[in-house]
């Protein structure tokens, strides 16, 4: 089983995302990961915007790491994959990979930790049993690929 078994989203590098160096600006990698990969993944899991509107519950980001691996230029086609790495009764730990969709190279990765929130109280709340079953199925699907190499990496200067 390849990464094509993972949740996948596509997009293209927008002109507004290009900086004075002529490549995709680092801030827009987070925008793309958030608005394309994370929002799409949450919709796929049934906890996205429609769920928020119907149930009054959403998922907030607690932490995110981005590794910039290769340049992307204006108009480049993008392919995101997302793997659920872990979860508990109120948190999701997942990992996005961003590829150049035509050339196939890995351009960036984004590791995330999200927490389920009751929007009335603005406090964490527990996922339902049905949601937990859905997450377990997604976790098992990703486990067949192994843990992504960059999960849990430490930022620092190598000596």
C-alpha angles and dihedrals in degrees: 000000000000131000087274085085089067127085106279133195132179137207141142132247106265122221090241090061094063119100133201090278089065096245137092109296116239093239091059092056087067091045090052094045091048102041099034109026105026098038090045092047091051090050089049090052091048095247100098134107096305090053090050091051093048102036105025091235129115141167121251125197116248099177141354134186123194126195116196109211108162138006125265123200135205112292095012111149113241133207120191125194124191128201124190104226101179143340141185134186093297110010138069125201113196141163129217126200119198117205135182096251096217104033094037099221122141107247102176145346131216125197116196143187116197132184127210111238135195101224094209095056096026086222132118118273136184126266116240122256088252091054091047090053089051091050092049091054090049092047091052091049091055094042088065086068095048128236113313111254096240099050113127095004119167121234115227148102113289112230 
